[in-house]
Amino acid sequence: MLEKELLDEIRELAFRLSVPIINDESAAVLAACVADAAKRRFCGYYKSPPLAEYSADGKAAEYSADGGAAEYSADGRAAEYSDAPPCFRILEIGTGIGYSGLLMSEAAAAAARARAEGLTGPPQIFLTTLELDANSARLARGFFEKSRMAESIRLIEGDAAEFIVMTDCKFDFILLDGPKAQYEKFRPYLAELLNAGGVIFADNMRFKGYVGDAYIRRKHRSIVTALRAYTDNIKADGRFDTVEYAVGDGVIASTKKSLIK
Ligand SMILES: C[S@@+](CC[C@H](N)C(=O)[O-])C[C@H]1O[C@@H](n2cnc3c(N)ncnc32)[C@H](O)[C@@H]1O
């Protein structure tokens, strides 16, 4: 089965079961952000493209969007050479039934392949995805098994709050699409788990428009408060370049900067 057909199948099931999946507009922005981050991650290894491509302010000589490529280089020349192919690691909080996870894996693989011209070996894309609900996890697992990315997907059934404080793994892209009331609590941990050049992509930041309302109903208060605090604090965090997109339910993409020494 082609990956696109698999994504369509997941989408159909999500609509039938009324299971939430990322909105189409937000999914398009998500795929573009993943592709950009993957290109940055692989650009050192594949010796393309100029960093200026990724610099909005023309300060490419100061800031590198290379995803911590120095990790692969003994002489500090990671932007030019590397022996081992780098990995692109995605963390997803809130698997649902697997739609956004597969979408991200595909977008990253396609972007990495585009950078891999003339080189052998498949791009190394890994997805770790966390889901609390057993039934959603079961359905997602079934879809992942049908995917050509199956070998590189790890679904962990459990509370993301426990995983993010325990793991010592680093990631190049984080999709935050789980418990909205916890976004602000998760933020400092996620900031640490992200490699330089990586992105934290948070979905549902407008929460059906309630985040912009002056009066907040009691039942929405904890979520709205957390989403507002997340937005204010990530925007104020000098380690990140943060962009808000007015698509779908509102998304925020925060790219971690790195300073070339
Ligand atoms: C909006 S849905 C995810 C949709 C999915 N990302 C997609 O677009 O295909 C949010 C998911 O987060 C899960 N979730 C909620 N709290 C969680 C937690 N503490 N840890 C892990 N998953 C959680 C829910 O069970 C639900 O399946």
The ligand as a MOL file (V3000), in Angstrom:
LIG
                    3D

  0  0  0     0  0            999 V3000
M  V30 BEGIN CTAB
M  V30 COUNTS 27 29 0 0 0
M  V30 BEGIN ATOM
M  V30 1 C -5.4680 15.6850 19.0060 0
M  V30 2 S -5.1730 14.0110 19.3830 0 CHG=1
M  V30 3 C -3.7360 13.6400 18.4430 0
M  V30 4 C -3.9450 13.6490 16.9740 0
M  V30 5 C -2.7520 13.2100 16.1880 0
M  V30 6 N -1.5580 13.9680 16.5530 0
M  V30 7 C -3.0270 13.3770 14.6990 0
M  V30 8 O -3.0780 14.5410 14.2320 0
M  V30 9 O -3.1780 12.3660 14.0110 0 CHG=-1
M  V30 10 C -4.5040 14.1040 20.9990 0
M  V30 11 C -4.0790 12.7630 21.5490 0
M  V30 12 O -3.2880 12.9880 22.7130 0
M  V30 13 C -3.5170 11.9070 23.5890 0
M  V30 14 N -3.0760 12.2980 24.9440 0
M  V30 15 C -3.7460 13.0890 25.8340 0
M  V30 16 N -3.0300 13.2160 26.9600 0
M  V30 17 C -1.8700 12.5230 26.7820 0
M  V30 18 C -0.7220 12.2830 27.5910 0
M  V30 19 N -0.6140 12.8090 28.8230 0
M  V30 20 N 0.2660 11.5070 27.0950 0
M  V30 21 C 0.1630 10.9790 25.8470 0
M  V30 22 N -0.8990 11.1690 25.0360 0
M  V30 23 C -1.9030 11.9360 25.4910 0
M  V30 24 C -5.0140 11.6650 23.4640 0
M  V30 25 O -5.3660 10.3740 23.9160 0
M  V30 26 C -5.2520 11.8800 21.9700 0
M  V30 27 O -5.1940 10.6670 21.2610 0
M  V30 END ATOM
M  V30 BEGIN BOND
M  V30 1 1 1 2
M  V30 2 1 2 3
M  V30 3 1 2 10
M  V30 4 1 3 4
M  V30 5 1 4 5
M  V30 6 1 5 6
M  V30 7 1 5 7
M  V30 8 2 7 8
M  V30 9 1 7 9
M  V30 10 1 10 11
M  V30 11 1 11 12
M  V30 12 1 11 26
M  V30 13 1 12 13
M  V30 14 1 13 14
M  V30 15 1 13 24
M  V30 16 1 14 15
M  V30 17 1 14 23
M  V30 18 2 15 16
M  V30 19 1 16 17
M  V30 20 1 17 18
M  V30 21 2 17 23
M  V30 22 1 18 19
M  V30 23 2 18 20
M  V30 24 1 20 21
M  V30 25 2 21 22
M  V30 26 1 22 23
M  V30 27 1 24 25
M  V30 28 1 24 26
M  V30 29 1 26 27
M  V30 END BOND
M  V30 END CTAB
M  END
